[in-house]
Amino acid sequence: MNTTHAGPVRTTFGWPTMPVRDRAALAAGLVAPLLVSLVLVPFRTDLSHTNAALVLVVVVVAVAALGSRLAGAVAALSAAAWFDFFLTRPYETFDISAGADIETALLLLVVGLIVAQLAARARKLEVITVTDEGYLARIHTTADLVRSAKSADTVVDHVRGELTALLGLSGCRFEYGTLLGRPPRLGKDGAISVGRRTWDPDRDGWPEGETELRAYGNGHYLGRFMLTPGPGPVPPLQARLVAVTLADQTGAALDTAGPVGAG
């Protein structure tokens, strides 16, 4: 039997091999957080654990941008482990004595996985990945709130404020439940669509009226942020991708706690 292949596939013992770039990124995901944690050791008594965690999140983003989601996930796990080992008391053990340090380590892992996904999405789109400290801090703060908030409305209100500042909006409200109408939409890739056509925000600015940003939890639509543009230019793609991530975090909170109001 003759079999036609679209292209050569390299295999080792019958298994497809990873591209060299992905293998290098996977190795970097294991090693880079260790090396950066070692660099931070002399400063661990003066450097706050939150700032140390943000430094390691940047490492995770860089690895995911170079490789894949798998490399980013490995980097997130490695970063959380070495943060625990080198930067929390008791040092050079995998025990953590302070409750706040446990929370920071868990948040590092969660945020690392989130931004790894974001970076992999950005790499697929061939755009600049999110490494700005202010953007990362917004994701970190929201992840912390999602974990600790007793009401999903608290997360919704927080994210409304974050989106307003991040996107330079003049207004932002949240609609629970059923979709009504077909307003312009800010999509998962940071692009804006109007009806069935793609809108170029960098050239044409915001579409007229409100733009929706949907929140999903566990694959289910749970509500949407309605964004009213401000007078300034449309924010860059980096900021729009962070906005999508914040909406995803809101969806996770709504899926867990359930909406308790209508914003």
C-alpha positions in Angstrom: 0.0 0.0 0.0 1.3 3.4 -0.9 0.7 6.2 1.6 1.1 9.8 0.7 2.3 12.2 3.4 1.9 16.0 3.4 5.5 16.3 4.6 8.3 14.5 6.4 7.7 13.7 10.0 10.7 13.1 12.2 10.2 10.2 14.6 12.2 8.5 17.3 11.3 4.9 18.1 8.0 5.5 16.3 7.1 8.6 18.3 7.1 12.1 16.6 9.9 14.3 17.9 9.4 17.9 19.1 10.8 20.7 17.0 14.2 21.9 18.2 12.7 25.3 19.3 10.0 23.5 21.5 12.6 21.2 23.0 14.8 24.1 23.9 11.9 26.0 25.4 10.9 22.9 27.4 14.5 22.7 28.8 14.4 26.5 29.5 11.1 26.0 31.3 12.8 23.6 33.7 16.1 25.5 34.1 15.4 29.2 33.8 13.2 29.6 36.9 15.9 27.8 38.9 18.6 30.1 37.6 16.6 33.2 38.2 15.7 32.0 41.7 19.4 31.5 42.5 20.1 35.1 41.3 17.4 36.4 43.7 18.7 34.5 46.7 21.1 37.3 47.8 18.2 39.7 47.8 15.5 37.5 49.4 15.5 39.2 52.7 14.9 42.6 51.1 12.8 41.7 48.1 9.1 41.3 48.8 7.7 37.9 47.9 5.1 39.5 45.6 7.9 41.2 43.5 9.9 38.0 43.5 6.9 36.2 42.2 6.3 38.8 39.4 9.9 38.4 38.3 9.4 34.6 38.0 6.1 35.2 36.1 8.1 37.2 33.5 10.4 34.2 33.1 7.3 32.0 32.5 6.0 34.4 29.9 9.3 34.5 28.1 9.5 30.6 28.0 5.9 30.3 26.8 6.6 33.0 24.1 9.6 31.0 22.8 8.0 27.6 23.0 4.5 26.3 23.7 1.8 26.0 26.3 3.5 22.9 27.6 6.8 24.7 28.0 5.0 27.6 29.7 3.2 25.1 32.1 6.5 23.4 32.9 8.0 26.8 33.6 5.1 27.8 35.9 5.5 24.6 37.9 9.3 25.0 38.1 8.9 28.7 39.1 6.4 27.8 41.9 8.7 25.0 43.2 11.9 27.0 43.2 10.1 30.1 44.7 9.2 27.8 47.6 12.6 26.2 47.8 14.8 29.3 47.7 12.7 32.3 48.5 10.4 31.3 51.4 11.2 30.3 54.9 12.5 27.8 55.9 15.0 28.3 53.1 16.2 25.4 50.9 13.3 23.1 51.8 10.0 22.5 50.1 8.2 23.5 53.3 6.5 26.8 53.8 5.9 28.1 57.3 3.9 31.2 56.6 0.3 31.2 55.3 0.9 34.3 53.1 3.9 32.5 51.4 1.7 29.5 50.6 -0.8 31.9 49.0 1.9 33.6 47.0 3.3 30.3 45.8 -0.1 29.1 44.7 -0.9 32.4 43.0 2.5 32.3 41.2 1.5 28.9 39.9 -2.0 30.0 38.8 -0.9 33.3 37.3 2.0 31.5 35.6 -0.3 29.1 33.9 -2.7 32.0 32.9 0.1 34.1 31.4 1.6 31.0 29.7 -1.7 30.5 28.0 -1.8 34.2 27.1 1.8 34.1 25.8 1.2 31.0 23.7 -1.9 32.7 22.2 0.2 35.8 21.5 2.9 33.6 19.8 0.3 32.0 17.7 -0.9 35.4 16.5 2.7 36.5 16.0 2.3 39.5 18.3 4.3 40.9 21.2 3.8 38.9 24.3 2.7 40.5 27.6 5.7 41.2 29.8 4.7 44.7 31.1 4.9 44.7 34.9 1.7 46.8 35.2 -0.3 44.3 33.0 1.1 41.3 35.0 0.2 43.0 38.3 -3.5 43.4 37.1 -3.7 39.7 36.3 -2.0 38.8 39.6 -4.3 41.0 41.7 -7.4 39.7 39.9 -6.4 36.1 40.4 -5.9 36.8 44.1 -9.4 38.3 44.3 -11.0 35.4 42.3 -9.5 33.0 44.9 -10.5 35.0 48.0 -13.7 36.8 47.1 -16.9 35.5 48.7 -19.1 37.0 46.0 -18.7 36.9 42.2 -20.1 40.5 42.1 -16.9 41.6 43.9 -14.8 40.2 41.1 -17.1 41.8 38.5 -16.9 45.2 40.1 -13.1 44.9 40.4 -12.7 43.9 36.7 -15.0 46.7 35.6 -12.6 49.2 37.2 -9.5 47.4 35.8 -11.0 47.4 32.3 -11.9 51.1 32.5 -8.3 52.0 33.4 -6.6 49.5 31.2 -8.6 50.4 28.0 -9.1 54.1 28.7 -12.9 53.7 28.8 -15.5 56.3 29.7 -17.8 53.7 31.0 -18.0 49.9 31.6 -21.0 47.9 32.8 -21.6 44.1 33.2 -24.7 42.3 31.8 -25.5 38.9 33.3 -27.3 36.2 31.3 -28.9 36.3 27.9 -27.2 38.0 24.9 -29.2 40.8 23.3 -28.4 42.5 20.1 -25.2 42.3 18.1 -22.9 45.0 19.3 -19.2 45.1 18.2 -17.2 42.4 20.0 -13.7 42.3 21.5 -12.7 38.7 20.8 -10.3 36.2 22.4 -7.5 37.2 20.0 -7.7 40.9 21.0 -9.3 41.8 17.6 -12.6 43.7 17.3 -15.4 42.5 15.0 -18.5 44.4 13.8 -21.1 41.9 12.6 -19.2 39.5 10.3 -16.4 41.8 9.4 -13.2 42.5 11.2 -12.6 46.0 12.4 -9.2 47.6 12.5 -9.0 49.4 15.8 -5.4 50.6 15.3 -6.5 52.4 12.1 -10.2 53.2 12.7 -10.4 53.5 16.5 -13.3 52.1 18.5 -16.5 51.2 16.7 -19.5 53.5 17.4 -21.4 52.7 20.6 -20.6 50.0 23.1 -18.3 47.0 22.5 -18.9 43.7 24.2 -16.3 41.5 25.9 -17.8 38.2 26.9 -17.1 36.2 30.0 -17.1 32.4 29.9 -16.8 29.9 32.7 -16.1 26.2 31.9 -17.0 26.8 28.3 -20.4 28.4 29.2 -21.4 32.0 28.4 -22.1 33.8 31.7 -22.3 37.5 30.9 -20.5 40.3 29.1 -18.8 43.6 29.9 -20.1 46.4 27.8 -17.3 48.8 27.0 -17.9 52.5 26.3 -14.9 54.0 24.6 -13.1 57.0 26.0 -11.7 59.9 24.0 -8.2 58.5 23.6 -6.9 56.0 21.1 -7.6 52.3 21.2 -5.1 50.6 23.5 -2.5 48.3 22.0 -3.1 44.6 21.4 -1.1 43.7 24.6 -3.7 45.6 26.7 -6.6 44.1 24.8 -5.3 40.6 25.4 -4.9 41.3 29.1 -8.6 42.6 29.0 -9.6 39.2 27.6 -7.7 37.4 30.3 -9.4 39.5 33.0 -12.8 38.6 31.5 -11.8 34.9 31.5 -10.9 35.3 35.2 -14.4 36.8 35.8 -16.0 33.9 34.0 -14.1 31.5 36.3 -15.4 33.4 39.4 -18.9 33.4 38.1 -18.8 29.7 37.3 -17.6 28.9 40.8 -19.7 31.2 42.8 -22.6 31.9 40.5 -23.9 35.5 39.8 -25.6 37.1 42.8 -26.7 40.3 41.2 -27.1 42.1 37.9 -24.5 44.8 37.3 
